[in-house]
Amino acid sequence: MAAEHERVRGDEEVVALVNETRDRLGEAFEVEVAHVTPEQYRAEVDTVFADGDTAVNVAALCGLLRDLDVEGDYPGFVVDELLGRELAGTIAATKGRAYSLLAEATFHYADIHTHGEAGEAAGTDDLTAALAAGFQTRLPGWSWTETESPFGV
């Protein structure tokens, strides 16, 4: 768990993808979304890994995605998509089910803009997209998360 925490915490590519995803979503929904700093990301990784039950699931999903590889990738496509969606949702879940669902949907949005390098395991790009989707959902910057829900009765 400690090793996975350090790998996730030190992944600078995730911060860049968080900000690219926020830019794309902001443009699509015509809203301004604040960027995330590396310090904010690392602090949120620490928060997630401080919750033992969540941390063990996040670490396991990260490990599975990091090593998942299927020749030609296509047969593994469904599996890495499922694991990526679950990882994004698990990261955001401690903020509530609505955040978990949003992170799962955002995973697919981030994933279509993320491509691994030649020779990398097929799940590597899904891991990056899932981390970006989960953490971008948890972190502040969306105006609707800064106010009371307009949907309450």
N, C-alpha and C positions, 0 to 999 in steps of 0.2 A: 504494500500500500504506500509506503513512504517513497519508494522509487517511482511509482506511477504518479504520485502527487508532484514530485519534482519534475518529471517529464512534462506533465500537463502545465504546471506553473511556468516552466521555462520556454514554452512553445510560442515564440514571437509571431509565427505565421497566423496563429489564431486571432491575435489582436488585430492584425491587418484585415483578416477576413470579417471579423465583427464589424469593423468600420466600413468596409466595402458593402457588406450586407445592409447595414443601416442606411448608407447612402442610397442604395438601390430601392430599399423599401420606402424610405422617405420620399424619393422621387415618385414612386408608384402611387403612394397615398397622399402626396402633396403636403407633407409635414416636414418640419425640421427635426432631426434626430441628432442628439449630441454624440460625438465620438467618445470612445473609451480609451483611456490611457493604459499603458502596460501596468502601472501601479494598481489601477482599479481592477484590472483583470486578475493580477496575482492575488490581491486581497480577497476577491470573490472565490478564486480557486481554494484559498486557505479556508474560507467559510464552508464551502462544500465539503472539503476533506475533513473538516473538524466534526462533521456529523457522521459518526461511525457507520450507521446503517446506510446512509446515502453513499458514503465514501467507498464502501466495499463494492457496491453495485457499479458505481462510476469506474472504479479501478478495473473491475472485471470486464466491463463493456469496452473500455479503452484497450485492454490487453487483447481481447478477441479481435477487435477491428484492426489493431496494429499488425497482427499476425495473419489475418484472413487473406488468403490468396487462392484463386482458382484459375487454372490455365484458361486463357482467353477471356476471363472475367465474367462473361455473360451468365454462366450457371450460378455464380456467387452474387450476382447483382441483387437478387431478392433478399438474400441473407444480409449483405452489407447495408442495404437500405433499411431493413428491419432493425438491425443493431444500431445504426446511426440514429434512427428516429427514437428508439428507446433511450439511447444515451442522452440526446438533447432533452427529452422529456424528463428523464431522471434528474438531470442537473437543475432544471427549472422547477421541479415538483415541490420543493420545500416552500415555494412561494404560493402554492395552490394549484388545483387542477386546471384552471383556466390558463395559467402560465405554462404548465406542462404541455397542454394541447397546442398552445401558440408556438412553443419551442419545437414541437414535432413538425408542425407545418413549416416553420422557418427553416428547419433542417433541409427540406426538399428545395427550398429557394436558394439556400447557400450552396447546396450540393451541386446544383446545375452549373454553378460558376466556379467549381473547384475541381481540379484535375491533378492526379498524381504524376510523379515523374516516372520515366521509363525505368523499369526494374523494381519499382516499389510494389509492395503488396497491394492488392486491389482494395483493401479496406482502409488504406492510409488516407486517401482523400475524403472518405466518408467520416473518418475519425476527426479530421480537421473541421469539416463542415458541421458535425454534431457538436463539437466543443464550441464553435463560434455561435451556433444557433442557441444552444443552452445558456451560455454565459451572456450573450447579448440580450436575451430575454430577461435574465435576472438583474442586469445592471441598469441603473437609472439612465435617463436620457430621452425617454418617450414622455411627451407631455401628458398623455392619458394616464400614466402610472403615477403622476405627481399630484393628482386630484382625486376626490371621491368619485366612485363609479357613477356614471350618468344612468346606469341601468337598474339601480336599486329602487325599491318601492318604499 
